[in-house]
Amino acid sequence: MKPRWICRLATLSLVLMAGAIFADEAPHPLLGPSLYAPTESSVHVWWHTAQEHAVHSVQFGEDPQTLREATLTRITRYPTVKLEGLVPGRVYHYRVRSGPHTAETYTFTLPDPTRPFRIAFWSDNQNGWKIFRDQTVPALAKAKPQLLITAGDLVQNGRNYDEWGEQLYGPARQLLRTIPWYPVRGNHDYDRGTELANDMLPLPQNNQWYAKTYGPIRLLVLNTNIRELTQIEWLEQEMQKPEWTNARYRLVAFHHPPFTSLWDNPGYDGDALLRALAVPLFQKHGADVILNGHAHSYERLDTDRHDGRKVHYIILGGAGGALDTIDVHPWPISRIKRSTYHILTAEVDADSMVFQALDTSTGKAFDLFMIEPN
């Protein structure tokens, strides 16, 4: 009979060997890939690997047999690579590679801005990941969008590594691998004070706020976790650029709403600082649609622009988090409010953007509005 210490040593060796095998056989990538921040000729690709590698690349092209390559040379587990020289309307094959590991091939198509295309929106899935997985993601897929936009709170605690896979990149893996999206950070996603949110949810430009044009749409994305006048100054400067003033449709996306009627605790009716600093800019410089989350409900509120048109404030925080149901502040500018899980879609063409809010439990539309070109 073998001594007990020999048996324990043998068991420990097997455990260590199994751990090494499983580490070598970890899926590649662990999370992703995700296509984000597209333009008509480019898109960023993000993914997360099990181990650090010094060289990462994306092979991509229309012919899967003759792919070109974009490379990142940096030691990281969270590579992001920009693909450029793309042509909208064409099907691209792509696969990501980190060190010796190559992932399977996926496809994507950037929408042709000269033809009608569809955008789908969601926000605040966070710890309601089962509803997000079982209702929101299927509703988004059924809508067949060519672009996706969110308004933040994609996980419950952005400092918790496991939640990024459980609450976002796991449930939405098929969408984010094949449909480009514009991410927005919410207060639960965090950013300052932790590098994890920057790694798991990268943003283009300064990694805090950014501007993108897609066809007739100019989109400005703010990070309202950051309370700095620098960001408001950037917003005002962006709204005076030709990319904004010449755009047919002007959208702004950020997490905290300036106005909300529904909230489950008294004392909150929206973000007073944004009402003071950002709302006058939206009215003065002709924003069309403001996309927000934070309140777990749907609400559309309208204010007047300086040119006599409307600014539509849309709260779309119904992707999975516990719903807000108490009417704490009935804003007179509110046109419709609904405590239900939902997504929002928009049909885009040269003559209009037609928005529709859909209940994800029934599939039925409960709000419809349209904006005309500027």
N, C-alpha and C positions, 0 to 999 in steps of 0.2 A: 504494500500500500504506500502511495507517494505521500511525503510530508505535506501538511496543509499549506505551508508557505509556497511550495512548488506549484500546487494547484491554483493558488491565488495569483502567482506570477504569470502562469499560463493564461488565466482568465484576463488579467490586465493586458497582456500582449495581444490577445484577440481583440479586445476593445480598442486598443490603439491602432491596430491594423485596420479594423473596420472603419474607424474614424478617418484614417488616411484615405481609404478607398472611397468613402462617401464624399470626402472633400474633393478628390480628383474627379468624381462623377457628379458633382453638383451641376445642376442645369445651367446652361449658358444661353442667354444671360439669366441671372437670378430674377431680375425684373426688367420689363421692357421687351423690345425697344418701344419708344414712344416718339411720335412725330409731332413737333410743336413749333409755334410761331412761324407759320408759312407766309411767304409772299407768292406772287405769280411765278417766280423763277427760283425760289429757294425754300428749304425747310431744314429745321434742326432735328437731329436724331439723338435721343438720350437712351442710355441703358445702364444697368447695374450688374457688375460682375462679382463673383465669389472671392476673387483674389485681385490684388493690385497687379497691373501690367503697365509696361512703359510705352507700348505702342497699341493703338486702337484704330480701327478703320471701318468704313462702310463701303461695301461694293454695291454699285447701283447702276441701272441702265434700263433701256427699253427691251433689249435682247438679253435674256438671262445667260446666254452663252458668251457674251462679250461685255462684261460689266467693267465700268471704270471705278476708280477708288478715291475716296477722300480720307485723309489720315490725320490722326491726332497723336502727337508724340508727347505724352505726359504721364507720369506715374499716378494712376488713380483707379478707383473702383467704380467711378461714376462718369464715364466719358460722355461728351456731347460733341457731335460732329455736324458741321453745316454742309448740306448738299446744295450746290449752285448749278446754274446753267440748265434749269429744268424748264419744260414747256408745258403749260396747262393743258388739260384734256388728254394727256397721254398716260398710259399705264407704265409705271416704273416698278421694276423688281429690285429688292434690296436685301442685304444681309449684313449683320454686324459681326465684327471680329475683334477679340481682345487677346493679345499674345497668340498662343496656338489654337485658341478656341473660336470656332465659327458657328454662328447660329443658323437656324433654318431661314429660308427665303420667304419674304412677305412682299405684298404689292401695295401701291398707293397711287392715287391720281389727284393732282391738283385741279380744282374745278376751273373750267373755261369761263372767264369773266364776261365773255361776249355772249354767253348763253345763260338761261336761268339756272340758278343753283340754290341749294338748301343749306341752312345753318341750323344746328340744334344747340340748346343751352341747358345747363343744369348748375346747381350749387347746393352746398351743405349736405352732402351725403354723410360725412364724418362717421360717427359710430353706429349709424343706421345702415351698416354695410350689407345686411341681408336684404333689406328693402331695396337698396341701391342695386344689388346683384340680381334680385328676382323681379323687380318692377322697373327701375329707372333705366338700367342698361338695356334690357329688352325693348323698352319704349324708344330709346335713342336709336338702337339698331333698326327697329321697324320704320322709323322716320326716314332712314336712308340719307343722312346728311353727307355733304361733301366737306364741311368744316364743323368744328365744335368750339364752343366758348363756355367757360365756367366763370363763376364769381366767388370762388374760394371756399374754405373749410372743407377740404377734400379728405382730411383725416381728423380724428378727435384730438390727438396730441402729436404734433409734428416733431416732438423730441423723442417719441417712442418709435424706434426703428421698425418694429414688427408691424405697426399699423399702416405703414406705407404700402406694404404688400397686401395686407388683409383688407384694407378699406378702400384702396384706390387701384393700384396697378394689378392686383389680382382680379377683382370683379370686372374691371374695364379693359382687361388685357387685349381682347380682340378689337375693340374700338380704337384704342390708342396706338396699336400697331399699324393700323391701316387708314385711319382718318386723322389728318392734322388738326391740332387743337391749339387754342390760345389760353394758357394757364393764368390764374390770378391767385394771389395768396390771401387767405383769410386769417383771422386771429388765432384759430386753432392750428393752422399750419405752421405758425411761427416763422421767424427768419432771424432777426437779431438775437444774439445770445446763444444761438446754436448754428453750427454749420450744416446740420443734418438736413434742414429744410432747403438750404441752398443746393445741397447735393442731390436730394430727392426730387426737388421741384425747381429746376433752374429756369430762369427767365433771361431773355436776350438783353442786349444793351448793357445797362449797369446792374443787372440782376435784381432790380427792385421795381422799376416801372419802365414802360416801353411803348412805342408807337409802331403800328404796322398798317400798310395799305394792301387791300385785296380787291382788285377790280374797282367797283364804284364805292367801296366802303373804306373809310378811314376809322381805325380803331385805336383808341388810347386806353392803356391799362395802367391803373394806379395801384399803389400798395398803401392802403389806408391804415396798416399797422404802424406806419412811420409818420410821425407828426412833425414834419419839417416844412418850413416855408419854401425850401429848395424845390420840393415836389410841386407845390402850387405855382411857383414861378415857372417851372418846366411846363406845367399844364397850360398856363397862359401863353407861353411862347409857342407851344405846339399848335394852339388854336389860332394863331396868327400866320402860320405857314401855309403856302399854297396847297400842300397835301391835304390840309383840313378845309380851307376855304373853297377849294375846287372840287372836293368830294361830293358825290351825289347823296351819300348817306353817311352820317357822322354818329359814331357810337363811342361810349365810354363805359368801361367795365371796372368795377372795384367792389370790395366786399361790404363795407359798412354803409347802410342806406342813409341818405339825408332825412328821409321821412319814412315812418312806418306806423301803421295803425294797430297791428297785431303784435303782441309780445306777452309772454306769460308772467312777467313781473311788472308791477307798476313803476312808473318813473322814467321809462324809456320811450321816446317817440321818434327816434332817429338820431343821427349824429349832428349835434348842434354846431360843431366846428366846421363840418362840411357844408352845412346850410349857410354858414356865414361866409366861407371862403370860396367854395367850389360852385355852389348853385348860381350865384350871380354871373360867374364865367360861362356856365352852360347856357344861361339865358341870353347873355350878351353876344356870345360867339356862335350861337346857333347849333347846339347839340340837338340831335334827334331823339336818341334813346340812351338812357342811363341804366346799366345792368348791375344789380346788387344782389347780395345774399344776406346772411347774418340773421335776419328774421326768418323763421322756418314756416313760410307761408307763401302764397302768391298774392301780389298786389300791384295794381297799376295806378299811378298817380300822375296827373298832368299839371304842368305849370306853363305860363305864357312866355314865349321868347320875345325878344325886342322887335323882331320882324313880324309879329302877329301869329306865327306858327306855335306849335306846342313842343315842349320837352316832355317826353314820356319816361317816367321813372318806373322801372320794372323790378320788383323783388321776386326772385325765383329760387327761394331757399327750400324747395320741397323735394330734395333728392334722396332723403333717407333719415336725416336727423329728426328727433321728436318735434312734432308740430307745435307752433304757437297758435293759441286759440282764443286768447282774451283780447277784446277790443279796448286797448288801453288809451288810445288817443284817436278818435275818429277825425282824421284830417279831412277838411272840406274839399281838398283837391283829389281825394281818392275816388276812383271810378269803379273799381271792382277789387274785392279781397276774398280770398278763399283759403281755408285751412285744409289743404289736401296735398298729397304727394303728386308731383307734376314735372313736366319738362316744358320747354318753350321751343318753338321752331320759327324759322323765318324763310319765306320764299323770296329770293332776290332776283330782280331783273332790272332792265334799264328804266322802267316806268314806275316801279314801286317796290317796297319791302312789305310783305304781308306776314304779320306775326300771329301765331296761334298757340294758346296755352292748352296743354293736354293733360287730363287726369290719368296718371299711370295705372291706377287700379281698374279703371273702366275703359280707357282708351278714347274717351269722349272729349271733345273740345269744349272749353267753358269760357274762353275769351278770344276775341279776334279784333285786331286793329291794323291799320295800314299807315305807312308814311310815304310821302311822295318825294321825289328828288329835290334837292336844294337848287 
